[in-house]
Amino acid sequence: MPRCLGLDLGSSSIKAAVLNLETGKVERVVSQPFPGPVAPRPGWFEIDVVDIANRARSLLAELISDAPDCTRLLTCGQMGGLALVDDRGRPHSPYISWRDQRSIGPHPAGGTFFDVFRSRLSDRDLDAVGRELRVGSTIVLLSWLVETNQRPADELYPVTLVDAVLANLCEAPPVTEPTQALGLLELASLTHSQPLFDAARVPNIRRSRIATVNDVVGECRIGPSTLRCHPAVGDQQAALVGVGLGDDELSVNCSTGSQVSRITRDIVAGDYQIRPYFGGRLINTIAQLPAGRSLNVLVDLLTELARAEGAELTRVWETIATRSAVEPPEELNVDLAFFSCPLGDHGAITSITTENLTVGAVFRGAFRNMADNYRLCAERVSNGRPWSRAVLSGGLTNKLCVLREIIAARLGSGVRESQESEETLQGLLTLASDSRAQ
């Protein structure tokens, strides 16, 4: 069929769209806010899986009414986090988000729950899964349940959010696409890592079947229509497909957070993560780099007095763009690591003088810091391989021309800016157009 449906379970919104394979266009995007979390304790982040599935179902029903010819569904979404489901896709836990911080709580034996779990793994174990181990990882949160006397039954499947939602929609066992299995698979074989499940003290718990995006793993009834469902893919990888990233290009994504990535065919351990990609390829990536989230900290500081007096500033980013385009007489050094990230956990503003403590200088310094970070990370993920140009995506570089110029100068290469406003959905369309997924 020339059209199918796409679903993106993002961290801030749930989107669905009609994907027109004939025209190559994403049509009629509809969305709902991602449900807010329940936080039983500070640092916890839980969401009702059924609520998310119901919102996704309502969006698909809205599209099906106007596009009854659609018979396939492709899905992507946020990676990491944990949900427990049975072989009918029924949830037996809330979705514990990748943003959840409970695993850095103190363990009775000393250190944190994360530290205790990490101590059970060798460097070889971590290299095998691409050094993909985070506080909000599926396996780390599963280990936390065991350590706090909440060990799940072996008949349940520990999966990510999108796998849980798709299983719920299909009323079937969950199936995992390698790009969605963040840090769970041995990269060489694309099978679940037994050392990780041994370390989590659940050696025999069920694991979802591994399938590729080209497979059909279930059917979902939406009103009078039946959708054949493909396994969900990672939202990062979907976005890279959406911007048309080439093997010789460097990806720099600038949005709330930042990522730098390169496509590769070889497993070479380094100071970065390695994630499955499509067509037998991998990506070297460094994620959670400081970007929009840290810039907003500076914006909040500089607008605090106006807000305290009830004044609404309406041209904040326009002013930042204008002022930062002018080079100050003296450079100001800004380190945007205000949040824990691969490059540190303490930010700073230094080399302040009476001449350079201005809005323009502060943000120009912040942009230089971002560009420096991208250069450093680009060299890491490239392992000595030159890149032809950088592909910029994520919105910040489109809004801030000076940021784009500073990044291009620091990377020492040309840049190509993605013109796709819906990169993940465009990526799903491209994947759907692959003849193997027909």
Phi, psi and omega per residue, in radians:
M1 nan 2.584 -3.094
P2 -1.340 -0.171 -3.141
R3 -2.347 2.626 3.028
C4 -2.572 -3.139 -3.122
L5 -1.898 2.577 3.064
G6 -2.141 2.519 -3.120
L7 -2.339 2.282 -3.135
D8 -2.204 1.980 3.114
L9 -1.659 1.511 -3.112
G10 -1.512 3.107 -3.118
S11 -1.372 -0.453 -3.132
S12 -1.901 -0.439 -3.133
S13 -2.617 2.766 3.010
I14 -1.896 2.144 -3.083
K15 -2.093 2.582 3.004
A16 -2.418 2.681 -3.097
A17 -2.722 2.769 2.966
V18 -1.517 2.246 -3.124
L19 -1.858 1.977 -3.084
N20 -1.632 1.837 -3.091
L21 -1.241 -0.424 -3.102
E22 -1.328 -0.757 -3.117
T23 -1.624 -0.273 -3.072
G24 1.281 0.399 -3.078
K25 -1.967 2.550 2.972
V26 -1.534 2.109 -3.038
E27 -1.963 2.561 2.986
R28 0.760 1.292 3.092
V29 -1.377 2.256 3.044
V30 -2.130 2.686 -3.072
S31 -2.646 2.806 2.981
Q32 -2.386 2.657 3.068
P33 -1.107 2.518 2.999
F34 -1.171 2.344 -3.066
P35 -1.040 2.561 3.121
G36 -1.230 2.707 -3.080
P37 -1.422 2.718 2.881
V38 -1.729 2.294 -3.102
A39 -2.142 1.496 -3.136
P40 -1.013 -0.488 3.105
R41 -2.472 2.755 3.101
P42 -0.992 2.344 3.121
G43 1.550 -0.180 3.098
W44 -1.525 2.688 -3.049
F45 -2.607 1.664 -3.086
E46 -2.103 2.502 3.117
I47 -2.374 2.559 3.134
D48 -1.287 2.079 -3.110
V49 -1.104 -0.723 -3.109
V50 -1.132 -0.653 3.087
D51 -1.047 -0.777 3.123
I52 -1.110 -0.772 -3.138
A53 -1.104 -0.693 3.135
N54 -1.147 -0.672 3.094
R55 -1.145 -0.714 3.096
A56 -1.104 -0.753 -3.129
R57 -1.084 -0.713 -3.122
S58 -1.158 -0.629 3.094
L59 -1.178 -0.735 3.121
L60 -1.123 -0.677 3.117
A61 -1.126 -0.646 3.119
E62 -1.102 -0.676 -3.134
L63 -1.330 -0.682 -3.104
I64 -1.051 -0.570 -3.123
S65 -1.082 -0.525 3.122
D66 -1.775 -0.214 -3.097
A67 -2.354 1.093 -3.082
P68 -1.175 -0.203 3.122
D69 -1.320 -0.235 -3.116
C70 -1.273 2.243 -3.129
T71 -2.213 0.052 -3.130
R72 -2.265 2.655 3.098
L73 -2.288 2.210 2.998
L74 -1.988 2.472 -2.993
T75 -2.333 2.558 2.963
C76 -2.455 2.992 3.105
G77 3.011 -3.107 -3.078
Q78 -1.077 2.500 -3.105
M79 -1.780 2.920 -3.119
G80 1.374 -3.030 -3.076
G81 1.315 3.099 -3.029
L82 -2.545 2.343 2.917
A83 -2.387 2.525 3.098
L84 -1.864 2.186 -3.141
V85 -2.309 2.789 3.089
D86 -1.724 -2.986 -3.040
D87 -1.377 0.105 2.973
R88 -1.975 0.193 3.129
G89 1.313 0.257 3.131
R90 -1.489 2.227 -3.106
P91 -1.285 2.465 3.068
H92 -2.071 0.307 3.063
S93 -2.835 2.830 2.922
P94 -1.238 2.951 2.963
Y95 -1.410 2.059 3.041
I96 -1.593 1.950 -2.949
S97 -1.186 2.744 2.994
W98 -1.077 -0.288 3.095
R99 -1.494 -0.101 -3.114
D100 -1.161 2.455 -3.042
Q101 -1.985 0.206 -3.016
R102 -1.097 -0.486 -3.065
S103 -1.281 -0.151 3.043
I104 -1.685 0.205 3.000
G105 -1.277 2.799 -3.081
P106 -1.198 2.315 3.081
H107 -1.533 2.495 3.139
P108 -0.988 -0.470 -3.123
A109 -1.497 -0.025 -3.089
G110 1.876 2.645 -3.061
G111 1.269 -2.830 3.111
T112 -1.843 2.929 3.062
F113 -1.036 -0.675 3.113
F114 -1.099 -0.783 -3.138
D115 -1.042 -0.752 -3.121
V116 -1.105 -0.768 3.121
F117 -1.123 -0.791 -3.134
R118 -1.047 -0.608 -3.097
S119 -1.152 -0.320 -3.140
R120 -1.500 -0.070 -3.090
L121 -1.968 2.472 3.056
S122 -1.513 2.875 3.050
D123 -1.062 -0.592 3.115
R124 -1.130 -0.680 3.087
D125 -1.053 -0.756 -3.121
L126 -1.232 -0.710 3.093
D127 -1.031 -0.633 -3.088
A128 -1.119 -0.504 -3.138
V129 -1.837 0.312 3.061
G130 1.403 0.380 -3.137
R131 0.955 0.669 -3.093
E132 -1.790 1.507 3.135
L133 -2.442 2.034 -3.077
R134 -2.335 2.898 -3.136
V135 -0.996 -0.678 -3.114
G136 -1.695 0.318 3.122
S137 -1.173 2.635 3.117
T138 -0.957 -0.840 -3.059
I139 -1.221 -0.577 3.116
V140 -1.183 -0.756 3.123
L141 -1.186 -0.607 3.065
L142 -1.103 -0.745 3.094
S143 -1.079 -0.672 3.120
W144 -1.064 -0.728 3.116
L145 -1.041 -0.760 -3.134
V146 -1.129 -0.789 -3.082
E147 -1.176 -0.378 3.139
T148 -1.831 0.447 3.053
N149 1.062 0.644 3.070
Q150 -2.182 0.671 -3.069
R151 -1.028 2.166 3.134
P152 -1.284 2.718 3.093
A153 -1.136 2.591 -3.126
D154 -1.135 -0.296 -3.132
E155 -1.366 -0.166 -3.131
L156 -1.620 2.743 3.126
Y157 -1.861 2.159 2.998
P158 -1.503 2.004 -3.031
V159 -2.407 3.005 3.065
T160 -1.435 3.025 -3.047
L161 -1.035 -0.895 -3.036
V162 -1.135 -0.604 3.078
D163 -1.150 -0.680 3.113
A164 -1.144 -0.751 -3.119
V165 -1.160 -0.774 -3.131
L166 -1.130 -0.691 3.081
A167 -1.092 -0.686 3.118
N168 -1.148 -0.724 3.126
L169 -1.139 -0.632 -3.092
C170 -1.588 -0.173 -3.068
E171 0.915 0.886 -3.042
A172 -2.524 2.919 3.074
P173 -1.061 2.579 3.127
P174 -1.208 2.575 3.083
V175 -2.239 2.450 -3.056
T176 -2.068 2.288 2.988
E177 -1.517 2.438 -3.059
P178 -0.913 -0.616 -3.120
T179 -1.186 -0.309 3.134
Q180 -1.604 -0.295 -3.029
A181 -1.528 1.214 -3.028
L182 -1.124 1.912 3.067
G183 1.266 0.287 -3.128
L184 -1.859 -0.332 -3.031
L185 -1.916 2.518 2.941
E186 -1.306 2.142 -2.981
L187 -1.108 -0.581 -3.079
A188 -1.185 -0.557 -3.070
S189 -2.024 -0.228 -3.050
L190 0.936 0.770 3.012
T191 -2.122 2.735 -3.126
H192 -1.028 2.430 -3.111
S193 -1.389 1.952 3.124
Q194 -1.114 -0.685 3.109
P195 -0.997 -0.591 3.116
L196 -1.159 -0.758 -3.124
F197 -1.259 -0.554 3.027
D198 -1.115 -0.765 -3.127
A199 -1.142 -0.532 3.116
A200 -1.418 -0.064 3.127
R201 1.186 0.526 3.032
V202 -2.331 1.109 -3.010
P203 -1.140 -0.387 -3.041
N204 -1.995 0.173 3.134
I205 -1.143 2.627 -3.119
R206 -1.101 2.575 3.032
R207 -2.149 2.487 -3.136
S208 -1.159 2.620 3.079
R209 -1.186 2.469 3.118
I210 -1.633 2.249 3.108
A211 -2.512 2.808 -3.131
T212 -1.671 2.928 -3.136
V213 -1.075 -0.309 -3.139
N214 -1.414 -0.172 -3.125
D215 -1.556 2.764 2.981
V216 -1.861 2.215 -2.977
V217 -2.051 -0.014 3.125
G218 3.013 3.087 3.111
E219 -2.226 2.491 -3.109
C220 -2.135 2.192 3.103
R221 -1.547 2.101 3.081
I222 -2.157 1.780 -3.077
G223 1.035 -2.245 -3.139
P224 -1.444 -0.079 -3.032
S225 -1.774 2.667 3.023
T226 -2.076 2.168 -3.138
L227 -1.833 2.222 2.987
R228 -1.391 2.191 -2.987
C229 -1.844 2.319 3.013
H230 -1.650 2.638 -3.139
P231 -1.075 2.536 -3.097
A232 -1.217 2.536 3.115
V233 -1.935 2.862 3.113
G234 -1.168 2.467 -3.105
D235 -1.183 -0.570 3.096
Q236 -1.108 -0.832 -3.121
Q237 -1.152 -0.656 3.091
A238 -1.075 -0.721 3.134
A239 -1.142 -0.667 3.116
L240 -1.130 -0.668 3.040
V241 -1.136 -0.693 -3.112
G242 -1.100 -0.567 3.123
V243 -1.582 0.017 3.084
G244 1.208 0.666 -3.098
L245 -1.075 2.249 3.105
G246 -1.631 2.833 -3.113
D247 -1.065 -0.499 -3.094
D248 -1.685 0.123 -3.096
E249 -1.818 2.781 3.071
L250 -1.878 2.315 3.088
S251 -1.721 2.219 3.022
V252 -2.174 1.941 3.136
N253 -1.810 2.153 -3.116
C254 -2.095 1.823 3.067
S255 -2.507 -2.335 3.105
T256 -1.017 -0.805 2.963
G257 -2.081 -3.135 -3.114
S258 -2.266 2.713 3.054
Q259 -2.438 2.537 2.991
V260 -2.158 2.252 -3.026
S261 -2.471 2.668 2.977
R262 -2.372 2.444 3.016
I263 -1.342 2.451 3.121
T264 -2.538 2.860 3.054
R265 -1.987 -0.045 -3.053
D266 -2.052 2.520 3.055
I267 -1.600 1.774 3.122
V268 -2.203 1.922 -3.094
A269 -1.121 2.520 3.124
G270 -2.871 -2.953 -3.117
D271 -1.473 1.082 -3.113
Y272 -2.915 3.051 3.052
Q273 -1.738 2.659 3.040
I274 -2.056 2.220 -3.092
R275 -2.198 2.580 3.052
P276 -1.081 2.552 3.058
Y277 -2.197 -2.677 -3.084
F278 -1.927 2.785 3.102
G279 1.151 0.584 3.128
G280 1.318 0.174 -3.115
R281 -1.773 3.004 3.126
L282 -2.270 2.958 2.938
I283 -2.227 2.349 2.897
N284 -1.508 2.268 -3.040
T285 -2.539 2.602 2.958
I286 -2.208 2.038 -3.028
A287 -1.932 3.046 3.082
Q288 1.050 0.636 3.030
L289 -1.386 2.601 -3.092
P290 -1.171 2.342 3.124
A291 -2.678 -2.053 -3.018
G292 -1.011 -0.659 3.136
R293 -1.066 -0.741 3.121
S294 -1.276 -0.654 3.092
L295 -1.070 -0.617 3.131
N296 -1.163 -0.477 3.050
V297 -1.091 -0.746 3.106
L298 -1.160 -0.713 3.110
V299 -1.075 -0.775 3.140
D300 -1.067 -0.694 3.103
L301 -1.118 -0.823 -3.043
L302 -1.290 -0.268 3.121
T303 -1.917 0.087 -3.050
E304 -1.094 -0.768 -3.104
L305 -1.134 -0.717 3.112
A306 -1.102 -0.744 3.136
R307 -1.151 -0.617 3.132
A308 -1.117 -0.478 3.137
E309 -1.745 0.203 3.063
G310 1.348 0.246 3.136
A311 -1.547 2.332 3.130
E312 -1.787 2.045 3.110
L313 -1.553 2.199 -2.991
T314 -1.880 -0.133 -3.080
R315 -2.243 0.658 -3.027
V316 -1.043 -0.935 -3.062
W317 -1.267 -0.511 3.043
E318 -1.122 -0.719 3.108
T319 -1.156 -0.756 3.111
I320 -1.030 -0.779 -3.138
A321 -1.082 -0.737 -3.118
T322 -1.200 -0.852 -3.062
R323 -1.213 -0.635 -3.104
S324 -1.313 -0.247 3.096
A325 -1.293 -0.263 -3.140
V326 -1.688 2.131 -3.108
E327 -1.242 2.225 -3.104
P328 -1.298 2.811 3.120
P329 -1.115 -0.516 3.109
E330 -2.367 2.389 -3.123
E331 -1.284 2.518 3.047
L332 -1.902 2.362 -3.120
N333 -1.682 2.169 -3.123
V334 -2.182 2.254 3.036
D335 -1.949 1.994 -3.020
L336 -1.497 0.183 -3.109
A337 -1.338 0.984 3.132
F338 -1.268 -0.356 3.083
F339 -2.088 2.695 3.131
S340 -1.040 2.256 -3.103
C341 -2.669 3.037 -3.110
P342 -1.058 -0.247 -3.095
L343 -1.927 0.220 3.083
G344 2.423 3.098 3.136
D345 -2.399 0.264 3.086
H346 -2.444 2.034 3.092
G347 -1.475 3.051 -3.116
A348 -2.866 2.684 2.947
I349 -2.195 2.071 -3.054
T350 -2.299 3.065 -3.111
S351 1.085 0.642 -3.139
I352 -1.332 2.355 2.995
T353 -2.297 3.046 3.100
T354 -1.202 -0.268 -3.091
E355 -1.621 -0.478 -2.969
N356 -1.943 0.032 3.128
L357 -1.484 1.291 -3.138
T358 -2.266 2.856 3.113
V359 -1.005 -0.801 -3.112
G360 -1.078 -0.774 -3.104
A361 -1.211 -0.677 3.126
V362 -1.066 -0.833 -3.093
F363 -1.323 -0.557 3.056
R364 -1.134 -0.680 3.056
G365 -1.100 -0.674 3.104
A366 -1.141 -0.691 3.132
F367 -1.176 -0.665 3.084
R368 -1.114 -0.663 3.110
N369 -1.121 -0.735 3.089
M370 -1.064 -0.793 -3.126
A371 -1.113 -0.707 3.089
D372 -1.078 -0.738 3.108
N373 -1.066 -0.742 -3.119
Y374 -1.133 -0.692 3.121
R375 -1.108 -0.812 3.136
L376 -1.041 -0.823 -3.103
C377 -1.224 -0.595 3.103
A378 -1.068 -0.732 3.134
E379 -1.164 -0.630 3.128
R380 -1.143 -0.915 -3.029
V381 -1.270 -0.300 -3.102
S382 -1.540 -0.332 3.111
N383 0.874 0.782 3.096
G384 1.478 -0.092 3.108
R385 -1.446 2.193 3.107
P386 -1.223 2.677 3.054
W387 -1.954 2.555 -3.089
S388 -1.306 -0.668 3.111
R389 -2.902 2.939 3.105
A390 -1.825 2.416 3.056
V391 -1.759 2.000 -3.108
L392 -1.672 2.336 3.130
S393 -2.558 2.973 3.037
G394 1.879 -0.225 3.002
G395 1.827 -0.656 -3.081
L396 -1.119 -0.709 -3.106
T397 -1.254 -0.440 3.073
N398 -1.282 -0.608 -3.131
K399 -1.389 -0.501 -3.030
L400 -2.146 1.654 -3.111
C401 -1.044 -0.662 -3.108
V402 -1.125 -0.628 3.091
L403 -1.097 -0.774 3.123
R404 -1.051 -0.754 -3.123
E405 -1.145 -0.719 -3.125
I406 -1.169 -0.710 3.111
I407 -1.098 -0.811 -3.134
A408 -1.046 -0.746 3.141
A409 -1.129 -0.702 -3.089
R410 -1.276 -0.613 3.126
L411 -1.325 -0.358 3.105
G412 1.204 0.522 -3.138
S413 -2.564 2.929 3.028
G414 -1.197 2.840 3.107
V415 -2.235 2.621 3.022
R416 -2.168 2.145 -3.101
E417 -1.687 2.265 3.113
S418 -1.141 2.343 3.100
Q419 -1.744 0.069 -3.115
E420 -1.433 2.172 3.079
S421 -1.453 -0.385 3.132
E422 -2.148 1.292 -2.985
E423 -1.139 -0.715 -3.108
T424 -1.197 -0.738 3.129
L425 -1.174 -0.636 3.063
Q426 -1.121 -0.648 3.078
G427 -1.110 -0.713 3.087
L428 -1.099 -0.672 3.109
L429 -1.084 -0.773 3.127
T430 -1.079 -0.752 3.123
L431 -1.129 -0.662 3.130
A432 -1.157 -0.519 -3.116
S433 -1.323 -0.259 3.104
D434 -1.057 2.298 -3.071
S435 -1.054 -0.436 -3.128
R436 -1.262 -0.321 -3.112
A437 -1.698 0.138 -3.106
Q438 -1.385 nan nan
